[in-house]
Amino acid sequence: MPVRRPNPLQWLWYAYGGGLPERHASWVLHDTTTRTWWLRHLLRAVVQISPIVIGIIVFVPGPLWLRMMCALGGAIMGLIFSVSYLHETAEHRLVKAGYPAGTGPATRAERTADKDAAAAQRYAARYRTPEA
């Protein structure tokens, strides 16, 4: 199935937790299992948090430095929360796209299996125990 990217409005809907049409299911799989999947998750979290941060800075009364610190503190807490549920959120997106539960970790493990095997061989060659 070809990977069809969503348009910007669909991506924004997806970033806020909405589902995409079935034709974008392969893109959701790519988005949640590619090498940079965790960076993509953080970008979506920043997009979700940014309106609140902007609202705090613009509409809350008080000195600018205090508004900036409050917004920064809230953004950091939001990102910590988002990172805490990184795997669960990616799995939920895949289930919404029609994939069975467990598809994300299995696909990521499959994509890195060759690299992991090569690393294990390098480790064994470097740190093998000397025979007496």
RATA-V150331 format. One record per residue. PSI is psi in radians with two decimals (NA if undefined). BURIAL is # if it has 9 or more other ideal C-beta (glycine too) atoms within 8 Angstrom, else .. D_LAST is the distance of its C-alpha to the last C-alpha in whole Angstrom. Layout:
psi-><PSI | PSI>
burial-><BURIAL | BURIAL>
d_last-><D_LAST | D_LAST>
This chain:
psi-><2.24 | 2.61 | 2.02 | 2.02 | 2.52 | 2.74 | 2.97 | -0.68 | -0.70 | -0.69 | -0.70 | -0.74 | -0.77 | -0.69 | -0.56 | 0.17 | 0.02 | 2.77 | 2.71 | 2.78 | 2.78 | -0.53 | -0.26 | 0.17 | -0.70 | -0.57 | -0.68 | -0.73 | -0.78 | -0.78 | -0.61 | -0.01 | -0.05 | 2.95 | -0.59 | 0.48 | -0.62 | -0.54 | -0.66 | -0.69 | -0.77 | -0.67 | -0.76 | -0.67 | -0.72 | -0.70 | -0.68 | -0.66 | -0.49 | -0.70 | -0.61 | -0.73 | -0.80 | -0.72 | -0.72 | -0.80 | -0.67 | -0.74 | -0.35 | 2.28 | 2.69 | 3.08 | 2.59 | -0.72 | -0.64 | -0.74 | -0.72 | -0.75 | -0.69 | -0.77 | -0.74 | -0.79 | -0.76 | -0.70 | -0.73 | -0.77 | -0.71 | -0.72 | -0.65 | -0.79 | -0.75 | -0.76 | -0.56 | -0.57 | 0.52 | -0.94 | -0.72 | -0.70 | -0.75 | -0.73 | -0.69 | -0.68 | -0.69 | -0.71 | -0.70 | -0.53 | -0.06 | 0.11 | 2.62 | 2.70 | 2.44 | -0.06 | -0.72 | -1.01 | -0.64 | -0.74 | -0.74 | -0.69 | -0.68 | -0.70 | -0.45 | 0.10 | -0.78 | -0.76 | -0.70 | -0.69 | -0.73 | -0.70 | -0.68 | -0.67 | -0.74 | -0.72 | -0.80 | -0.68 | -0.62 | -0.66 | 0.43 | 2.65 | 2.36 | 2.42 | 2.42 | NA>
burial-><. | . | . | . | . | # | . | . | . | # | # | # | # | # | # | . | . | . | . | # | . | . | . | # | # | # | # | # | # | # | # | # | # | . | . | . | # | . | . | # | # | # | . | # | # | # | # | # | # | . | . | # | # | . | # | # | # | . | . | # | . | . | . | . | . | . | # | # | . | # | # | # | . | # | # | . | . | # | # | . | . | # | # | . | . | # | . | . | # | # | # | . | # | # | # | . | # | . | # | . | . | . | # | # | # | . | # | # | . | . | . | . | . | . | . | . | . | . | . | . | . | . | . | . | . | . | . | . | . | . | . | .>
d_last-><55 | 56 | 55 | 59 | 59 | 61 | 64 | 64 | 66 | 64 | 61 | 63 | 63 | 60 | 59 | 61 | 59 | 62 | 61 | 61 | 63 | 61 | 61 | 59 | 56 | 54 | 54 | 53 | 50 | 49 | 50 | 48 | 45 | 45 | 42 | 45 | 46 | 46 | 48 | 50 | 50 | 51 | 54 | 55 | 55 | 57 | 59 | 60 | 60 | 62 | 66 | 65 | 64 | 67 | 69 | 68 | 69 | 72 | 74 | 73 | 75 | 74 | 72 | 70 | 67 | 67 | 67 | 65 | 62 | 63 | 63 | 59 | 58 | 59 | 58 | 54 | 55 | 55 | 52 | 50 | 52 | 51 | 48 | 47 | 49 | 47 | 45 | 48 | 51 | 49 | 49 | 52 | 54 | 52 | 53 | 57 | 56 | 56 | 52 | 51 | 49 | 45 | 46 | 45 | 41 | 41 | 42 | 40 | 37 | 38 | 39 | 35 | 33 | 32 | 31 | 29 | 27 | 27 | 26 | 23 | 22 | 22 | 20 | 17 | 17 | 17 | 15 | 12 | 9 | 6 | 4 | 0>
